[in-house]
Amino acid sequence: MIALFITFFAAVVILFLGLNKKESSFSNLAVVALLASSICSFCNAKGLCNFAILESWVPANMMLFGYSEHMFASLLAFISAVIVFAFRKNDNLGTDQLGLIMFSLCGAFMMIAYQHIVMLFLGIEVLSIPLYVLAGSKKESLASNEASLKYFLMGAFSTGIFLLGTAFIYGGTGSLELEMMGIKPSFMHAMEGMPIPTLINAGLILMSVGLLFKVAAAPFHFWAPDVYEGSPNRTTVFMATIVKITAFVAFNKLLSTFGGIHNTWSGWLCVLGMITIVWGNLAGLVQNGVKRTLAFSSIAHAGYLVMFLLILDESKTWILWYYGFAYAMASVLVFLISHQSATDKNPVGFDMFNGLSKRSPWVAFALVVGVLSMAGIPISAGFDAKFYLFSFAWQSSPWLVGVGLLGSAISIGYYFKFIKHAFLVKVEGDETAVEYNDKGLMILIAALLLLAGAMPWVLLKWVF
Amino acid sequence: MEIILIPIIAALVTAGLGKRSNVWISTLLSLIPLAVLYTYFTRFGVDNGWKTIFDLPWISDNIRFTLGFDGLTGMLLLLSNLMVPVIVMAGIRDDENRVKLTALTLFMQGALNGVFMAQDGLMFYIFWELALIPIYFITLTMSGENAFKITLRFFLYTFIGSLAMLASLLYLFLHTADYSFSFEALRAVELSRIESIWVGTGILLAFAVKIPLLPFHSWQADTYTHSPAAGSMLLSGIMLKMGLYGLLRWYLPLAPESIEFFQPWIIGLSVAGVLYGALIAIRQKDMKRLIAFSSLSHVALIAAGIFTLTAEGLEGGVLQMFVHGVNVIGLFLVVELIEKSTGTRLLGELGGLAKSNRSFMIFFMLLALGTVAVPFTNGFPGEFMLLKAVYMYNPNMALLAGLTIIFCAVYIFRMVQFSMFGEGKHEVSSLKWNEYVAFGILSVAVLLIGFVPQLFVDVVHSSILQIVTWVSEAKGVLS
């Protein structure tokens, strides 16, 4: 809860400060506020400090911050802080956008801590509406406008479907509270011969559609490549990391509630996961644009994370936490480097990395670490994340794990494009050199990925 | 742990210093692990099994960062930590790639030390892959025109082999009682014969590519020929030993039930490889290519010796691993120096080099004699033990494999004769201090092993006995 409060008030303060000053000098304030919410939630989870007074403001049957919720809030706030800091020199960064990012993050906090579907719905809306605006914040760019409109139309539509599912679930179970919702169907399932009402099944499917849309899982991923490509880089990273992790946490909570009847939904979810992995990776292979490739890579990662939903073990949320951490850090790193590498001559294609190893070896090193972590190559956090995910999902969904391994192998094909262009392609003489800012940050993130990859258990023992 | 970390830090230091680093600094940095290794020998000894000397929970409580030490590990560590300084000292040319090459070589030293010490299956796999990365960059960025094609073939071979090994290790992992990757837990998994053959196939595939055994060797010659000298030295001198070490350390104990199935195949392929490599080497004009095929022939004999499963074959194999490392690195160094002075390494264009530099010729001759396995040089005892072991297994095989001694003399002396003697228009420049030291280390190794091989065999004796016991126990269960 503390993270939600700090972020919200900081956002309001920043918005008001921005009324007087037009230039973007408040990024540092936002970073401090986000780091503060991250640290406070972490301390709260560890019991180092207690903000119980805040918890009492919202009834426990609406929203509840337990240990893992605090940890996820801490992670999300930390990632947002990194994103805001990394992209603080964004060309069209106004305080309004800073505020919108932080409001969106508030929605994410609501989504991870919800105990009531209404709260989940509110969270989705609070998360999404600022993003619709942010996607179109490059006002003069046609692609950005297109992204905004597409995201808005598809998002609004999927929210409608989600609401319809909510209505069905309410009709079938008589409650929208997480604790009450699952009881009736599980009970009915436990009694032999009692079929699950179609209303509940249909409701669950429709709600899942809404959430699968948010994580960009096939076949609800069509918006992702266009929106990712058109949006400003900072918004894209935010969508690829915060939104995805949040939606998976929320989705996991929802499905755990219906864990008693998991054999009614695990089948189609597993198939969707397979389709997502295969489609995301195969389509990623044939892309020419960096951001489009990364968009398909993020679709594939959504597919891997479907395995997590099928594990159905409350004590295993740390897998999602670690995976989210590894994936988000690598995404921020790769997006940051490609953001700074883009020139007028090479705005989208892989040619922007040509000769990077010669121009700026440390940036090339960071890029390699980020890309290898996404691909899941050992001694990067991405490998350990995949290892945990795959080895724990092996019992519940062996076929999906098999497809996941295959997909990981395919994905190396497009991840190596980055390395190939950075190390192998020679540049002709008068290439205008790109100046990289924040090299320190890039190296730091890369080092973090390597360190977390080299000793994940030390980190996880400390965190969970 | 230090012995893995120090070279990696040294690599970072070298990369950080850039042009300011020189041969002195890199040599000193590469020598530190040798001192650490000495303390390992004195602290932990070589008897009483594979002792755990470092242990930390890594990916979970049962997948740990565990390092072990015993005679076998010590021998391989001695090889890598003695030879990397030689490579860093004399094998790297002073051009624009020097810093990069030195840093990658030092990094490789750390990864190789990890491979030889890993006591956890997953860790072994990861260091195995990590050792591939520097050599991948070396061949990719420094081997001339066909770099991409050569590297791709090398990479695909090794990567597919490694994946097969990973699949086998994962299969064992999923069958352990407590989801552990530790050597002991993997070894305790009870496999049926069929399961064991599949698991063995996966593991063997990775090692067979690396060694390389006959049908998996086609990446070798091109990669050796076109890499810079340091790359060829690392690959042939030390990296191949990863495959042989893997056979001894991981394949034999983990899947002993499958050995009876694979034994005739592997020995047959190895002996075929011995002859094939030797015969092709005789016809080579390029010195590097000649050494590549001679290496194929020598290493195949080691594989055959190991698969006889006798203590003698295994001990001879380990000794010969060390010896082959010394000799092949020495020969590549010779070729590198010739090429640096004359600009060519084709036998047809060389000749009469002995006149210009006597001491160089003496070192070359010593290494050549060692490779040919003349008595009182290092090649003799190991080769003798290996051939004897193969003879005990099957005299006909030994007869065929024994031909290699003759063939080897033919191609090595042909190389010496065409390059050093006769008439020629080229000269070898006189040796610098670092080259003297490098050749000095190599020569001492050649003569020391030649005169007192028992010194080295004793180091690995208890480790080998342990492995042989495990294998014979597993055989006892089956029959």
HADDOCK unambig.tbl for C-alpha pairs under 7 A between the chains (distance, minus, plus):
assign (segid A and resid 378 and name CA) (segid B and resid 126 and name CA) 6.09 0.50 0.50
assign (segid A and resid 455 and name CA) (segid B and resid 58 and name CA) 5.35 0.50 0.50
assign (segid A and resid 455 and name CA) (segid B and resid 59 and name CA) 6.81 0.50 0.50
assign (segid A and resid 456 and name CA) (segid B and resid 58 and name CA) 6.36 0.50 0.50
assign (segid A and resid 456 and name CA) (segid B and resid 59 and name CA) 5.69 0.50 0.50
assign (segid A and resid 457 and name CA) (segid B and resid 57 and name CA) 6.52 0.50 0.50
assign (segid A and resid 457 and name CA) (segid B and resid 58 and name CA) 5.17 0.50 0.50
assign (segid A and resid 457 and name CA) (segid B and resid 59 and name CA) 4.93 0.50 0.50
assign (segid A and resid 457 and name CA) (segid B and resid 60 and name CA) 5.62 0.50 0.50
assign (segid A and resid 458 and name CA) (segid B and resid 58 and name CA) 6.98 0.50 0.50
